[in-house]
Amino acid sequence: MKKIIIVMAAVVAMACPMFAFNIEIGAKANLGDNIKDGKTVSETIQNIDTSADFQFGGSVYANVSVLGGLGVMVEPTIFQSTVKFNGESFDEVYHYDSLTLDVPVMPWLNLNLFNFASIGVGAGLNFSMDLTNNVDYLTQVANAVQNFDMKNYAWSLVCGADAKIFINKHFGIVASARYIMDITSREVPIVVEAYGATVNTGASYPTIEYARRFLYGGIGVEFKLF
């Protein structure tokens, strides 16, 4: 009996580190750009060109790992999206201009390099929605959560990597990279730029849809609870 108890205790001791429970939370500032033309355009508009400036945003995230560094990363992210559409079929320059909320959900693997550094990689699905300018953003997010409907979200594939350096047991600095590729496209809300001014028409141009191919990086701080 004593031998059985000793063996069982040894198995538990060996298994416990594998199921170590870690929770990490953090916040980052981001900078990104559309690296590839992901639009779809009907045949009624020919030779359309798109361009986009660097886009600024921010993220908060939670990373929960339970099995040898393997867990889940959830990372709500806000970006100011501005894409210019121009072509021979347009009289003016048209803008897709909105605040975009992304919520990547990724299975995530953390690998400790040293006692003070680690790297992480993951891939999964991203759910995004455009928040209307000049309307309270928090109200829009609250309504989207209360009246959840997948038709209101664009689906994307997302992958990413992190590198972390820990100042002490709980605090660290994180640098990250993410790539988002929209699976579903969205109709473009039209903003017209003419004679140095911009006018939001409040409508969508039914022949223009846009799907992002978006790469961004971020740097921020992290707090490790366990």
Solvent accessible surface area in square Angstrom, and as a share of the most:
residue,aa,sasa,rsa
1,M,167,0.74
2,K,163,0.69
3,K,165,0.70
4,I,100,0.51
5,I,101,0.51
6,I,117,0.59
7,V,91,0.52
8,M,120,0.54
9,A,60,0.47
10,A,49,0.38
11,V,88,0.51
12,V,89,0.51
13,A,66,0.51
14,M,144,0.64
15,A,36,0.28
16,C,78,0.47
17,P,90,0.56
18,M,109,0.48
19,F,127,0.53
20,A,49,0.38
21,F,102,0.43
22,N,45,0.23
23,I,35,0.18
24,E,12,0.05
25,I,77,0.39
26,G,15,0.14
27,A,46,0.35
28,K,13,0.05
29,A,65,0.51
30,N,7,0.04
31,L,80,0.40
32,G,3,0.03
33,D,39,0.20
34,N,27,0.14
35,I,99,0.50
36,K,134,0.57
37,D,75,0.39
38,G,6,0.06
39,K,42,0.18
40,T,75,0.43
41,V,44,0.25
42,S,46,0.29
43,E,156,0.70
44,T,101,0.59
45,I,12,0.06
46,Q,88,0.39
47,N,107,0.55
48,I,19,0.10
49,D,95,0.49
50,T,40,0.23
51,S,64,0.41
52,A,30,0.23
53,D,91,0.47
54,F,130,0.54
55,Q,8,0.03
56,F,143,0.59
57,G,21,0.20
58,G,28,0.27
59,S,6,0.04
60,V,86,0.49
61,Y,9,0.03
62,A,38,0.30
63,N,2,0.01
64,V,54,0.31
65,S,4,0.03
66,V,68,0.39
67,L,74,0.37
68,G,57,0.55
69,G,17,0.16
70,L,83,0.41
71,G,11,0.11
72,V,71,0.41
73,M,0,0.00
74,V,55,0.31
75,E,0,0.00
76,P,49,0.31
77,T,1,0.00
78,I,60,0.30
79,F,0,0.00
80,Q,71,0.31
81,S,2,0.01
82,T,33,0.19
83,V,3,0.02
84,K,71,0.30
85,F,0,0.00
86,N,74,0.38
87,G,14,0.14
88,E,127,0.57
89,S,55,0.36
90,F,20,0.08
91,D,139,0.72
92,E,57,0.25
93,V,39,0.23
94,Y,33,0.13
95,H,16,0.07
96,Y,0,0.00
97,D,44,0.23
98,S,6,0.04
99,L,27,0.13
100,T,0,0.00
101,L,23,0.12
102,D,0,0.00
103,V,38,0.22
104,P,0,0.00
105,V,57,0.33
106,M,0,0.00
107,P,82,0.51
108,W,1,0.00
109,L,61,0.30
110,N,20,0.10
111,L,83,0.41
112,N,123,0.63
113,L,94,0.47
114,F,129,0.54
115,N,160,0.82
116,F,113,0.47
117,A,12,0.09
118,S,6,0.04
119,I,64,0.33
120,G,1,0.01
121,V,73,0.42
122,G,14,0.13
123,A,58,0.45
124,G,20,0.19
125,L,65,0.32
126,N,0,0.00
127,F,48,0.20
128,S,1,0.01
129,M,25,0.11
130,D,44,0.23
131,L,2,0.01
132,T,79,0.46
133,N,40,0.21
134,N,150,0.77
135,V,74,0.42
136,D,87,0.45
137,Y,78,0.30
138,L,143,0.71
139,T,68,0.39
140,Q,27,0.12
141,V,43,0.25
142,A,45,0.35
143,N,72,0.37
144,A,11,0.09
145,V,103,0.59
146,Q,140,0.62
147,N,101,0.52
148,F,126,0.52
149,D,53,0.27
150,M,60,0.27
151,K,175,0.74
152,N,86,0.44
153,Y,30,0.11
154,A,10,0.08
155,W,93,0.33
156,S,0,0.00
157,L,82,0.41
158,V,4,0.02
159,C,58,0.35
160,G,15,0.15
161,A,44,0.34
162,D,6,0.03
163,A,52,0.40
164,K,6,0.02
165,I,107,0.54
166,F,23,0.10
167,I,126,0.64
168,N,84,0.43
169,K,160,0.68
170,H,63,0.28
171,F,104,0.43
172,G,3,0.03
173,I,83,0.42
174,V,0,0.00
175,A,49,0.38
176,S,13,0.09
177,A,48,0.38
178,R,2,0.01
179,Y,60,0.23
180,I,0,0.00
181,M,67,0.30
182,D,5,0.02
183,I,95,0.48
184,T,58,0.33
185,S,45,0.29
186,R,26,0.10
187,E,86,0.39
188,V,0,0.00
189,P,46,0.29
190,I,8,0.04
191,V,16,0.09
192,V,28,0.16
193,E,64,0.29
194,A,27,0.21
195,Y,217,0.82
196,G,84,0.81
197,A,54,0.42
198,T,87,0.50
199,V,95,0.55
200,N,83,0.43
201,T,69,0.40
202,G,73,0.71
203,A,57,0.44
204,S,52,0.33
205,Y,72,0.27
206,P,103,0.65
207,T,38,0.22
208,I,0,0.00
209,E,63,0.28
210,Y,5,0.02
211,A,6,0.05
212,R,4,0.02
213,R,49,0.18
214,F,0,0.00
215,L,80,0.40
216,Y,6,0.02
217,G,30,0.29
218,G,11,0.11
219,I,110,0.56
220,G,14,0.13
221,V,95,0.55
222,E,3,0.01
223,F,72,0.30
224,K,40,0.17
225,L,69,0.34
226,F,126,0.52
